[in-house]
Amino acid sequence: MHEDRDWPLYEVFIRARGGLDHKHVGSLHAADERMAIEHARDLYTRRQEGVSIWVVPSKAITASDPGEAESLFEPARDKIYRHPTFYDIPDEVKTL
Amino acid sequence: MSAVTADAHALFRYVLRLGDLSLVLGQRLGEWVGHAPALEEDLGLANIALDLIGQARLLLSYAGEIEGRGRSEDDIAYLREQGEFLNAVLAEQPNGDFGQTIVRQVLIDAFQLELYERMSASTDERLAAIAAKSVKETRYHLRYSGGWLVRLGDGTESSRALVQSALERLWPYTVELFAEDDLDRAMAERGAAPRLADVHAAWTIRLDEILAQATLTRPVDRPQSRHGKRGQHSEHLGYILAEMQHLQRTYPGARW
Protein backbone atom coordinates (compact mmCIF):
# COMPACT_ATOMS: atom_id res chain seq x y z
CA MET A 1 0.00 0.00 0.00
CA HIS A 2 1.43 3.34 -1.02
CA GLU A 3 0.46 4.94 2.31
CA ASP A 4 3.30 3.00 3.84
CA ARG A 5 5.62 5.50 2.18
CA ASP A 6 3.88 8.43 3.82
CA TRP A 7 2.62 7.26 7.18
CA PRO A 8 5.30 6.72 9.82
CA LEU A 9 5.45 3.59 11.92
CA TYR A 10 4.39 3.56 15.57
CA GLU A 11 5.05 0.97 18.26
CA VAL A 12 2.03 0.13 20.39
CA PHE A 13 2.02 -0.68 24.10
CA ILE A 14 -1.10 -1.89 25.90
CA ARG A 15 -1.86 -2.08 29.61
CA ALA A 16 -4.04 -5.14 30.01
CA ARG A 17 -5.57 -3.95 33.28
CA GLY A 18 -4.88 -1.58 36.14
CA GLY A 19 -1.67 -2.38 38.01
CA LEU A 20 0.07 -4.16 35.14
CA ASP A 21 2.80 -2.77 32.93
CA HIS A 22 2.23 -1.57 29.40
CA LYS A 23 3.44 -4.37 27.13
CA HIS A 24 4.61 -4.05 23.57
CA VAL A 25 2.00 -5.65 21.33
CA GLY A 26 2.98 -4.63 17.81
CA SER A 27 3.23 -1.72 15.43
CA LEU A 28 1.09 0.16 12.94
CA HIS A 29 1.12 3.01 10.45
CA ALA A 30 -0.57 6.33 11.18
CA ALA A 31 -0.33 9.93 10.06
CA ASP A 32 0.13 11.28 13.58
CA GLU A 33 -0.23 10.44 17.28
CA ARG A 34 -3.99 10.86 17.40
CA MET A 35 -4.52 8.53 14.47
CA ALA A 36 -2.02 6.10 15.97
CA ILE A 37 -4.08 5.88 19.16
CA GLU A 38 -7.26 5.30 17.14
CA HIS A 39 -5.64 2.66 14.99
CA ALA A 40 -4.18 0.99 18.07
CA ARG A 41 -7.62 0.95 19.65
CA ASP A 42 -9.11 -0.61 16.53
CA LEU A 43 -6.31 -3.10 15.90
CA TYR A 44 -5.16 -4.15 19.35
CA THR A 45 -8.02 -3.67 21.84
CA ARG A 46 -11.02 -4.98 19.94
CA ARG A 47 -11.12 -8.13 22.04
CA GLN A 48 -10.91 -6.26 25.33
CA GLU A 49 -7.14 -6.58 25.52
CA GLY A 50 -6.55 -3.36 27.35
CA VAL A 51 -7.46 -0.34 29.42
CA SER A 52 -4.69 2.00 28.33
CA ILE A 53 -2.66 2.56 25.16
CA TRP A 54 0.76 4.10 24.58
CA VAL A 55 2.05 4.80 21.09
CA VAL A 56 5.64 5.72 20.37
CA PRO A 57 7.12 6.70 17.00
CA SER A 58 9.25 3.73 16.02
CA LYS A 59 12.07 6.06 15.05
CA ALA A 60 12.23 7.24 18.69
CA ILE A 61 13.38 3.78 19.72
CA THR A 62 17.09 3.05 19.75
CA ALA A 63 17.73 -0.67 19.48
CA SER A 64 20.79 -2.70 20.34
CA ASP A 65 22.70 -4.04 17.37
CA PRO A 66 22.14 -7.79 16.86
CA GLY A 67 25.73 -7.95 15.56
CA GLU A 68 26.95 -6.91 18.99
CA ALA A 69 24.92 -9.51 20.83
CA GLU A 70 28.03 -11.52 21.71
CA SER A 71 29.81 -8.71 23.45
CA LEU A 72 26.66 -7.32 25.01
CA PHE A 73 25.05 -10.44 26.39
CA GLU A 74 27.44 -13.38 26.45
CA PRO A 75 29.58 -12.03 29.31
CA ALA A 76 26.58 -12.50 31.63
CA ARG A 77 26.21 -16.16 30.76
CA ASP A 78 28.82 -17.67 33.11
CA LYS A 79 28.07 -15.40 36.07
CA ILE A 80 25.54 -17.60 37.76
CA TYR A 81 26.35 -16.04 41.12
CA ARG A 82 24.28 -13.06 40.01
CA HIS A 83 21.15 -15.15 40.28
CA PRO A 84 19.69 -15.22 43.79
CA THR A 85 19.57 -19.01 43.80
CA PHE A 86 22.08 -19.65 46.59
CA TYR A 87 19.74 -18.79 49.42
CA ASP A 88 17.54 -21.14 51.39
CA ILE A 89 14.05 -19.76 51.13
CA PRO A 90 12.09 -20.04 54.40
CA ASP A 91 8.85 -21.94 53.92
CA GLU A 92 6.83 -19.01 55.25
CA VAL A 93 7.83 -16.85 52.29
CA LYS A 94 5.20 -17.48 49.68
CA THR A 95 5.57 -14.81 47.09
CA LEU A 96 9.23 -14.70 46.19
CA MET B 1 -57.22 -1.44 15.87
CA SER B 2 -57.50 -0.87 19.60
CA ALA B 3 -55.55 1.99 21.19
CA VAL B 4 -53.04 -0.46 22.69
CA THR B 5 -52.27 -2.20 19.43
CA ALA B 6 -52.11 1.13 17.59
CA ASP B 7 -49.53 2.30 20.13
CA ALA B 8 -47.56 -0.91 19.78
CA HIS B 9 -47.66 -0.64 15.99
CA ALA B 10 -46.34 2.92 16.16
CA LEU B 11 -43.50 1.90 18.48
CA PHE B 12 -42.73 -1.07 16.21
CA ARG B 13 -42.35 1.23 13.21
CA TYR B 14 -40.31 3.74 15.14
CA VAL B 15 -37.89 1.08 16.39
CA LEU B 16 -37.55 -0.20 12.83
CA ARG B 17 -36.53 3.29 11.70
CA LEU B 18 -33.69 3.30 14.20
CA GLY B 19 -32.67 -0.31 13.62
CA ASP B 20 -32.78 -0.08 9.84
CA LEU B 21 -30.64 3.07 9.86
CA SER B 22 -27.90 1.19 11.73
CA LEU B 23 -28.35 -2.02 9.75
CA VAL B 24 -28.16 -0.44 6.31
CA LEU B 25 -25.26 1.83 7.23
CA GLY B 26 -23.41 -1.10 8.79
CA GLN B 27 -23.94 -3.17 5.66
CA ARG B 28 -22.66 -0.30 3.53
CA LEU B 29 -19.53 0.13 5.63
CA GLY B 30 -18.91 -3.59 5.40
CA GLU B 31 -18.35 -3.16 1.67
CA TRP B 32 -15.05 -1.48 2.54
CA VAL B 33 -13.61 -4.64 4.05
CA GLY B 34 -10.59 -5.55 1.94
CA HIS B 35 -10.78 -2.28 -0.01
CA ALA B 36 -9.97 0.50 2.45
CA PRO B 37 -7.04 2.79 1.67
CA ALA B 38 -4.93 1.23 4.45
CA LEU B 39 -5.11 -1.95 6.49
CA GLU B 40 -5.62 0.10 9.65
CA GLU B 41 -8.64 1.88 8.12
CA ASP B 42 -10.01 -1.43 6.91
CA LEU B 43 -10.24 -2.57 10.53
CA GLY B 44 -11.45 0.81 11.75
CA LEU B 45 -14.38 0.83 9.33
CA ALA B 46 -15.18 -2.82 10.01
CA ASN B 47 -15.28 -2.14 13.75
CA ILE B 48 -17.77 0.65 13.22
CA ALA B 49 -19.82 -1.56 10.91
CA LEU B 50 -19.95 -4.26 13.57
CA ASP B 51 -21.01 -1.76 16.25
CA LEU B 52 -23.82 -0.63 13.97
CA ILE B 53 -24.95 -4.16 13.24
CA GLY B 54 -24.87 -4.84 16.98
CA GLN B 55 -27.20 -1.88 17.53
CA ALA B 56 -29.43 -3.11 14.72
CA ARG B 57 -29.65 -6.55 16.34
CA LEU B 58 -30.82 -5.10 19.66
CA LEU B 59 -33.33 -2.83 17.96
CA LEU B 60 -34.71 -5.38 15.49
CA SER B 61 -35.04 -8.00 18.24
CA TYR B 62 -37.01 -5.47 20.25
CA ALA B 63 -39.16 -4.64 17.22
CA GLY B 64 -39.94 -8.33 16.84
CA GLU B 65 -41.03 -8.54 20.48
CA ILE B 66 -43.23 -5.45 20.18
CA GLU B 67 -44.84 -6.84 17.06
CA GLY B 68 -45.58 -10.09 18.89
CA ARG B 69 -45.77 -12.30 15.82
CA GLY B 70 -42.73 -14.34 16.69
CA ARG B 71 -40.37 -12.74 14.18
CA SER B 72 -36.71 -12.83 15.15
CA GLU B 73 -34.06 -10.18 14.39
CA ASP B 74 -32.95 -12.35 11.46
CA ASP B 75 -36.47 -12.67 10.06
CA ILE B 76 -36.81 -8.91 10.19
CA ALA B 77 -33.40 -8.18 8.70
CA TYR B 78 -33.35 -10.84 6.01
CA LEU B 79 -36.93 -11.45 5.02
CA ARG B 80 -38.45 -8.02 4.60
CA GLU B 81 -38.95 -6.32 1.25
CA GLN B 82 -37.46 -2.98 0.33
CA GLY B 83 -40.68 -1.05 1.04
CA GLU B 84 -40.74 -2.39 4.60
CA PHE B 85 -37.33 -0.88 5.44
CA LEU B 86 -37.73 2.41 7.27
CA ASN B 87 -34.21 3.83 7.30
CA ALA B 88 -33.60 7.37 6.11
CA VAL B 89 -32.21 7.17 2.57
CA LEU B 90 -28.92 8.82 3.58
CA ALA B 91 -27.73 5.50 5.04
CA GLU B 92 -28.13 3.65 1.73
CA GLN B 93 -26.22 6.16 -0.41
CA PRO B 94 -23.20 4.58 -2.10
CA ASN B 95 -19.80 4.60 -0.42
CA GLY B 96 -18.23 6.51 -3.31
CA ASP B 97 -14.63 7.35 -2.48
CA PHE B 98 -13.27 7.24 1.07
CA GLY B 99 -14.10 10.94 1.51
CA GLN B 100 -17.74 10.43 0.59
CA THR B 101 -18.00 7.52 3.02
CA ILE B 102 -16.53 9.75 5.73
CA VAL B 103 -18.97 12.57 5.00
CA ARG B 104 -21.95 10.21 5.15
CA GLN B 105 -20.56 8.78 8.37
CA VAL B 106 -20.10 12.16 10.06
CA LEU B 107 -23.65 13.22 9.17
CA ILE B 108 -25.18 10.04 10.60
CA ASP B 109 -22.79 9.64 13.55
CA ALA B 110 -23.61 13.15 14.75
CA PHE B 111 -27.32 12.45 14.31
CA GLN B 112 -27.16 9.18 16.22
CA LEU B 113 -25.03 10.73 18.94
CA GLU B 114 -27.50 13.56 19.63
CA LEU B 115 -30.42 11.16 19.35
CA TYR B 116 -29.02 8.44 21.62
CA GLU B 117 -27.79 10.92 24.23
CA ARG B 118 -31.34 12.14 24.65
CA MET B 119 -32.94 8.74 24.24
CA SER B 120 -30.98 7.41 27.21
CA ALA B 121 -33.69 9.15 29.24
CA SER B 122 -36.54 7.54 27.26
CA THR B 123 -39.69 6.49 29.13
CA ASP B 124 -39.35 3.24 27.20
CA GLU B 125 -36.87 1.24 29.29
CA ARG B 126 -35.59 -0.91 26.44
CA LEU B 127 -34.96 2.08 24.19
CA ALA B 128 -33.25 3.88 27.07
CA ALA B 129 -30.95 0.89 27.67
CA ILE B 130 -30.13 0.42 23.98
CA ALA B 131 -29.43 4.15 23.63
CA ALA B 132 -27.20 4.19 26.72
CA LYS B 133 -25.11 1.35 25.30
CA SER B 134 -25.02 2.75 21.77
CA VAL B 135 -24.06 6.27 22.76
CA LYS B 136 -20.62 5.10 23.90
CA GLU B 137 -19.98 3.41 20.57
CA THR B 138 -21.34 6.35 18.62
CA ARG B 139 -19.10 8.82 20.44
CA TYR B 140 -16.11 6.89 19.12
CA HIS B 141 -17.62 6.66 15.62
CA LEU B 142 -17.85 10.43 15.44
CA ARG B 143 -14.36 10.83 16.83
CA TYR B 144 -13.14 8.63 13.99
CA SER B 145 -15.24 10.10 11.17
CA GLY B 146 -14.99 13.69 12.40
CA GLY B 147 -11.22 13.33 12.73
CA TRP B 148 -10.98 12.11 9.17
CA LEU B 149 -13.24 14.88 7.84
CA VAL B 150 -10.95 17.47 9.42
CA ARG B 151 -7.87 15.79 7.94
CA LEU B 152 -9.39 15.63 4.47
CA GLY B 153 -11.08 19.05 4.54
CA ASP B 154 -8.06 20.79 5.99
CA GLY B 155 -5.76 18.65 3.87
CA THR B 156 -4.69 19.02 0.25
CA GLU B 157 -6.50 20.92 -2.50
CA SER B 158 -7.81 17.72 -3.96
CA SER B 159 -8.90 16.08 -0.69
CA ARG B 160 -10.71 19.27 0.26
CA ALA B 161 -12.50 19.46 -3.11
CA LEU B 162 -13.54 15.80 -2.85
CA VAL B 163 -15.11 16.07 0.61
CA GLN B 164 -16.73 19.42 -0.15
CA SER B 165 -18.41 17.94 -3.22
CA ALA B 166 -19.46 14.85 -1.24
CA LEU B 167 -20.95 17.19 1.36
CA GLU B 168 -22.93 19.02 -1.35
CA ARG B 169 -24.14 15.71 -2.74
CA LEU B 170 -25.21 14.18 0.57
CA TRP B 171 -26.45 17.24 2.43
CA PRO B 172 -29.97 17.20 0.90
CA TYR B 173 -30.50 13.73 2.40
CA THR B 174 -29.98 15.07 5.94
CA VAL B 175 -33.25 16.98 5.75
CA GLU B 176 -35.17 13.73 6.09
CA LEU B 177 -33.41 12.85 9.35
CA PHE B 178 -35.05 15.83 11.04
CA ALA B 179 -38.35 16.05 9.16
CA GLU B 180 -40.76 15.28 11.98
CA ASP B 181 -43.84 13.35 10.95
CA ASP B 182 -46.78 11.98 12.94
CA LEU B 183 -44.81 8.97 14.11
CA ASP B 184 -41.85 11.03 15.37
CA ARG B 185 -44.28 13.38 17.09
CA ALA B 186 -46.19 10.57 18.76
CA MET B 187 -42.95 9.03 20.09
CA ALA B 188 -41.79 12.39 21.44
CA GLU B 189 -45.15 13.04 23.09
CA ARG B 190 -45.06 9.81 25.01
CA GLY B 191 -41.46 10.52 26.03
CA ALA B 192 -40.08 7.49 24.21
CA ALA B 193 -37.95 9.60 21.88
CA PRO B 194 -36.53 13.13 21.89
CA ARG B 195 -38.05 15.91 19.81
CA LEU B 196 -36.35 15.96 16.43
CA ALA B 197 -36.18 19.75 16.56
CA ASP B 198 -33.93 19.47 19.65
CA VAL B 199 -31.80 16.82 17.98
CA HIS B 200 -31.52 19.01 14.89
CA ALA B 201 -30.44 22.08 16.85
CA ALA B 202 -27.71 20.14 18.67
CA TRP B 203 -26.64 18.37 15.47
CA THR B 204 -26.28 21.69 13.66
CA ILE B 205 -24.02 23.11 16.36
CA ARG B 206 -21.88 19.99 16.38
CA LEU B 207 -21.67 19.84 12.58
CA ASP B 208 -20.73 23.51 12.35
CA GLU B 209 -17.85 22.94 14.76
CA ILE B 210 -16.50 20.02 12.74
CA LEU B 211 -17.01 21.79 9.40
CA ALA B 212 -15.24 24.89 10.68
CA GLN B 213 -12.26 22.81 11.78
CA ALA B 214 -12.31 21.06 8.43
CA THR B 215 -12.50 24.43 6.63
CA LEU B 216 -15.56 23.18 4.75
CA THR B 217 -18.66 25.16 3.86
CA ARG B 218 -22.06 24.02 5.09
CA PRO B 219 -24.39 23.65 2.09
CA VAL B 220 -27.77 25.37 2.22
CA ASP B 221 -30.84 23.33 3.14
CA ARG B 222 -33.12 22.66 0.22
CA PRO B 223 -36.65 21.36 0.33
CA GLN B 224 -36.73 17.68 -0.45
CA SER B 225 -39.18 14.84 -0.69
CA ARG B 226 -37.27 11.77 0.50
CA HIS B 227 -39.31 9.30 2.48
CA GLY B 228 -37.09 6.39 3.39
CA LYS B 229 -38.57 6.64 6.89
CA ARG B 230 -41.88 5.68 5.26
CA GLY B 231 -40.42 2.96 3.08
CA GLN B 232 -39.89 4.95 -0.12
CA HIS B 233 -36.28 4.37 -1.02
CA SER B 234 -33.68 5.33 -3.57
CA GLU B 235 -32.63 2.77 -6.18
CA HIS B 236 -29.64 1.80 -4.05
CA LEU B 237 -31.42 -0.08 -1.28
CA GLY B 238 -32.54 -2.92 -3.53
CA TYR B 239 -28.93 -3.77 -4.39
CA ILE B 240 -27.91 -3.68 -0.74
CA LEU B 241 -30.75 -6.03 0.20
CA ALA B 242 -30.00 -8.35 -2.70
CA GLU B 243 -26.51 -8.85 -1.32
CA MET B 244 -27.46 -8.87 2.34
CA GLN B 245 -30.46 -11.18 1.99
CA HIS B 246 -29.19 -13.44 -0.76
CA LEU B 247 -28.07 -16.26 1.52
CA GLN B 248 -31.23 -16.44 3.65
CA ARG B 249 -33.43 -16.22 0.58
CA THR B 250 -31.53 -18.93 -1.27
CA TYR B 251 -31.17 -21.26 1.72
CA PRO B 252 -34.07 -20.40 4.02
CA GLY B 253 -33.22 -21.02 7.65
CA ALA B 254 -29.49 -21.48 6.94
CA ARG B 255 -27.42 -21.18 10.13
CA TRP B 256 -23.73 -20.94 10.94
Interface residues (C-beta under 8 A of the other chain):
Chain A: M1 E3 W7 L28 H29 A30 A31 R34 M35 E38 H39 R41 D42 L43 R46
Chain B: P37 A38 L39 E40 L43 G44 N47 Y140 R143 Y144 G147 R151
